[in-house]
């Protein structure tokens, strides 16, 4: 039946249908030559790439297309799970680990130390090469679909994001919505001599920054004057932070960026390490913290058990203090929304926000569920 419809009408059908991970576009290509030809411009209107292999394959496929695809929604998850990343490191550093195990007792001798460093450097160069290949592919994809890209979810692993700045920056003139996991586009944090991976993007209105407990060190870099959000998203209206761990200082920095005096939030004077900057156009900032620290591994002995207990206790105290500061900040600035903390820590490699991206790809606005909002009143100092 589709073969009997005019191309103009089919274009509207494809535009409404191709709003998933790309499976609909691939299926249309198998119907008939006519459907394959007429659906080609919108085949990749929405597309999800999972893992390094798919990223490299799609970058190669783009090289063979005469015209760039009209991709509006792109989901890139270039993060391996922690187990996969550990396995990759075991394979790359196999000679280094084997040598270390064999010469553990004589590592302090200069000649042995030199061999160790050389083997480690060889492994690191291999990891950098793997990361650079993926980074080049990601940049190539973004540049090719830049004229139409509006919504981007991008998650990069540690060895890829460290090479992104070296692969060159990209300009996304129509980007309105960005979800980033792993620090993109602030790659200068990881490689000081590289540039940011995203040029100034005045069209960007919604930014969702997702971090894991191990990645929280670079989160504050998003709020540095000139280099952070104000540099690549100067007209941002909606900011969403997810997965950040307990840090009262981080929240106080955000308060300063919003123009709120931090002293009433804690009752103490506060001196920020760097100038915090948040675009004045921001209308809402949703804060979705990680839960308090919970060490999953079994302690090896009583001493380690005590250390774990102390670490969890200290983090719980810091977490409680942070929530109190956020609630006081929310009281003073109605743009701030505190969401109930995540049930589990954000996991590297997981597709926790795929449903959110698919919801947007279907053309529906993403709205916070009222039941997810923390309404606990702030405690008096």
Secondary structure, 3 states (H helix, E strand, C coil): CHHHCCHHHHHHHHHHHCCCCCHHHHHHCCCCHHHHHHHHHHCCCEEEEEHHHHHHHHHHHHHCCCCCCCCCEEEEEECCCHHHHHHHHHHHCHHHHHHHHHCHHHCCCHHHHHHHHHHHHHHHHHHHHHHHHHHHHHHHHHHHHCCCCCEEEEEECHHHHHHHHHHCCECCCCCCEEEEECCCCCHHHCCCCCCCCECCCCCCCEEEEECCCCCHHHHHHHHECCCCHHHHCCCCCEEEEECCCCCHHHHHHHHHHCCCCCHHHHCCCCCCCCCECCCCCCCEEEEECCCCCCCCCCCCCHHHHHHHHHHHHHHHHHHHHHHHHHHHHHHHCCCEEEECCCCCCCCCCCCCCHHHHHHHHCCCCCCCCHHHECCCCCCCC
